[in-house]
Amino acid sequence: MPSSCDDPTPYASLTPERILHAVESVGIECDGGLLALNSFENRVWQIGVYDQAPVVAKFYRAHRWTDEAILEEHRFTLELADNEVPVVAPLCIADDSLHHFEDLRFALFPRRGGRAPELEDSRVLSWTGRFLGRIHLVGRRLPFSHRPTLDATSFGRVPIDTILASDVLPPELQLPWRTIAEQALAGVEACYERAGSTACLRLHGDCHAGNLLWTPDGPHFVDFDDARNGPAIQDLWMLLSGDEHSMARQLDHVVEGYQTFIAFEPRELHLVEALRTLRLLHFAAWLTRRWADPAFPPAFPWFADGRYWQDHILALREQVAAMSESPLVRLFG
């Protein structure tokens, strides 16, 4: 069974009473209403407030981010909000966005509603592209100092080593998985070489449909918890789906909107399949590190099954082939 060296019960003391006491410690008068929202890395709750709209409280996992890294994320989203980009930025109370209560660290956010974006709609893709262009226009002003860079080391080598150092791999799959993982990492590095020098800017970092709330006035970008430095294409490729021709059409609409505000670098298309590969490795390592957290086995029961790793090997083999072909480079435009 998978195991983890991280604190297996980081939220054991996060009782409803402590949640309310923490929020009230910054002057919010809670009405006792609590609603758990979907989150695994952190814990997120909607908090009822007397005679006001509810707020959303995010309690940060201990030891994942430093205070400086969290504050850097907050400053980025506040900077975006100041530039009229529709992000859900933290509330500042007494000039502070990160709050401490005993051993807890938390931030408060306004509640924002919305639905999943219809990413098959060309207008939605173009609209989203325009806002991503505005995010990157701000993001390129300066890099993060306390948050990492998305690269082959942080999202490739480190995850591989994490998995190999654990007991998650069935013994009979250890050699096949190691072999294909190393081949995949070599493919990633080759993609980066083909892309050449690319701009490294502050990113949302995890820009997929689940982190976009769509309203009649357009999107709200939420959850910048994975914000980091990296290539611009990282915030675009997860909006694409389907076969290579469908992805090329979708990308055309995204880039149409994106270039309203900032130039798109076509050579970054060499990185799309590399970034997809890194995401596969990073996700498997994340589950490995978090498996002892009691919230994870019920949510990801298939991770304890050897079939997961057989499928993972197949997925990495497919990515090795995809990285050698780079279909979007051939089809886009």
N, C-alpha and C positions, 0 to 999 in steps of 0.2 A: 504493500500500500504506500502511496506517496507520503512523504513527511516534509517537515519544514523546520528551519532553524529559527524562524521568526517567532515572536510572542504568539502562542497559539490562541490566546483569548484576549486580544487587545481591547475588546469592548465589554468585558465581563462586568465591569463596574458602572457601565453606562445605563443606569436604570432610568425609568421615566422621571422619577423624582429628581435625580441629578441633572437630567436634561433641562427640566424646568428651572431648577435653581441656577444653572449656568446661564441660561438666557435671561433670567430676571436679574442676574448680577450686573448686567450692563444697562439696566433701567427699563427693560421691556416688561410690561405687566401682562403675564400670560393668563389665559382663561382656563387652562388645564387641557385644552384640546391638543392631541398628539396624533400625527399620522406618519408612519414610516414610509419613506420613499425609496425607490429602487436604487441601491448602491451597495457595492461589495468592498471596494478599497477603503472608503470612508463610511461614515454612517450619517444619513441625511433624514431630517424630520421636518414636516410642516408643523408649525407651532401656532396655535390659536392665540390671538391677542385681543384684549378687551377693547371693544369699540373701534377696532382698526382691522385692516386686512391682515391675514396670517403672514408670518415670515417663514423662511426656510432656513434651518440651522444645519450647517455641515460640521460634523465633528471629525477632525483629522486623525488618521491612523498614526500612532506613535512611531517615531524613528524613520518614517518614509521620507518626508521632506523636512528640512530645517525651517525655522521661523523665517529666515531670510529668503528662502526659496518660495515659501507661501506668500510672503509679502510682495515678492517680485511678480508673482502671478497676479496678485490683487492690483498692483500698480499698473500692470499691462492692461487689464480689463477696465480699470478706471480711466486710463489714458484713451482707450478705444471709445468708451462712453462719452468722454469729453469731446471726442471727434465725431460724435453722433453716429457711431457704429452700434447696431442693436445687439449689444451683449448684455448678459445679466451679471452686473458687477456687484461686489459685496457692499453692504451698507457700512458707512463709516459712522461710528458712534464715538464722540469725544476724540475725533480725528484718528481713531483706530479702526482697522478692518479685521485684524486678527485679535481674538480675545482669549484670555486664559482664566480658567476656573479650576482651582486645585491642580490636578494632573491633566486636565483636559484642555485642548486647543480647539477653538471653533470660530466660525464666521457666520454672519447672518446675511441673507439675500432676500430681495423682494420676491414674492411669488409671481411667476409668470406662467400663463397658460399657453396652449397651442397644440397643434396636431402634427403628425408626421408629415414631412414634405412629400409632394408627389414628384419624385425625381425623374419620372418618365415624361414630365411636362417640360418642353423646351423653355417656356417662359420662367418656370421655377428655377431651372438650371442656370439660365442667364442672370436672373435676379440674385441667386446665391453667389454666382461668380463675381458680380459687382461688389457685393459686400466682402467677399474674400479678398478682392483686390484692395479694398479700403483697409481691411485688417492688415494686410501685408505692407501697405503703404506706411502705416504706423509701425509695424513690426520691424521694418528695415532701418529705423532711425538709430537703434542701438541694440546690441545683443543682451541676452540674459547673462548675468554674472554668477548667479547662484543656482541656476538650473542647467541640466546637461544638454548636450548636443546629440541629436539623433544621427547615429552613424553605425558602421558595420561592427564597431567594438561594443558600444553600449546596447545595441539591439540584436547583435549577432553572437559575437564571441562570449560575452558575459552570459547570455541565456544558455548557450550550449554548455558552458562550464558548469552553470548552476544545475542543469538537468543531469549531467554526467556525474556530478558530485553527490547526487541524491539517490534514493532507492526507487524512483518512480518507474524506471524502465524495466520491463520483464527481462530476465537474464538472456533469453534467447534473441531478444531484439536489440540488445545493447550495441553489438558490433554493427548490424545493419543501420541502426539509427545514427550512430556516430559517423559512419562512412558517408551517408547521404547528407547529414548536417554539415560536415566539412566541405563536401562538394557544393552544397548550397551557399555556404559562406564564401567560397572561392568565386562562385557565380555573382554574388552580390558585389564583391570587390571588383570584378571585371566590369560590371555595370557602372560602378562609380568611376572607373578609369575611362570608360567610353563617354560618360557625361562630361568629364573634364571639370574644370573649376566652375562651381556654381555658388550663387549667393547663399549665405547662411543668415537667416533672419528669425525673429521671434514668431512662433507659430501657435495656432490653437493646439495642434499636435494630435488630436483624436477627432477629426472633423468628419463624422459619419452621420447618417440620417437620425440616429438616436440622440445626437447632441444638437439637433436643429428643431426648434419649435416653430411651426408655421402659423402665421396669423393672417388676417385679411390685409394687414399692412406690411407683410413680408416676414422674414425669419427673425427669430431670436437665437443667437448663438449662446449655448450654455456649456458648463463644465469645462473650464480651462485647466483642470487639475493635471493634465498631461502636457501642458504647455512647455515647450523647450525650443532650443535653436535647431534649425534644420533647413532643408531645401523647400521652396515654396510648393512644389508638387505634392508634398506630404499632405497638405490641406485640401488637395483637389482630387486625388485618385480614389479615395474612398466613397466619393459621390457617384462613381461609375459602376455599372453592372452589366451583366449579359455577355454576349460573345464579343470578339474584338471589333467587329463592325459597329455594334451597338455602342460600345465604349467610345469609339472614335467619334460617333455622332454626338454623344452626350458631352464629351470633352469639348467639341467644337462650340456648343452652346455655353458651357461654363467659361471657356476662354474668351468668347465674344463679350460677355459681361465683365470678366476679369480685366481685360485690356482697356476698359473704359478708364481705369485708374492707374494701372501699373503694367509694365511690359511682361509678357509671358516668355520664358526661355524654353524653346522647343527641345534643347538638348537634355533638359531635365526629364523628358519622357523615357530616357534610358534607365531612369531610376524607378519607374513605376513597379515593375515586377520585382526589382530588388527590395523595394519597401514593403511589398506584399509578403515577400519571403521573410523579411525581418519581423514583420508583425506576427507571422505564424510562430516563429521561434520565441519571440518575446511573450506571446500569450501562453504558450506551453510552460515557459519558465515562471511566469506569474502564478499560474495555478500550482506549480510545484512549490513555490515559496509560501503560498497561502493555504495549502491543503489542510494544515492542522487547525486553521481557524474554523470553528464549528459551523459557520455560515456557508462554507464552501461545499462540503460533500453533498448536502441536500440539493444545492443549486446546480452542481456539475457532476452528477453521479457517474456519468460515462467516463470521467477522467480516471477512475479506479479500474477500468476495464482495459485489458491488454489490447483490445480491438482499437482503442483510441490511438495507440502508438503505431499499429499497423497502418491505419488510415493516415497518420501523420507522416510516416515514411513515404506513402504514395503521394501525398500532397507536396512534399518537398521534392520528390522526383519530377512531378509536373512543373514545379517552379524552376527547377534546373533547366528544363526544356524551354519554358517560357522566357527565362532570362537570356537564353542564347538567341531567341528569335526577336524579342522586343517588338511585338506586333504594333503597338501604338506609334512607335517611331516610323514604321513603314506606312501606316494607314492615315495618320493624322494629317489634316490639311489637304 
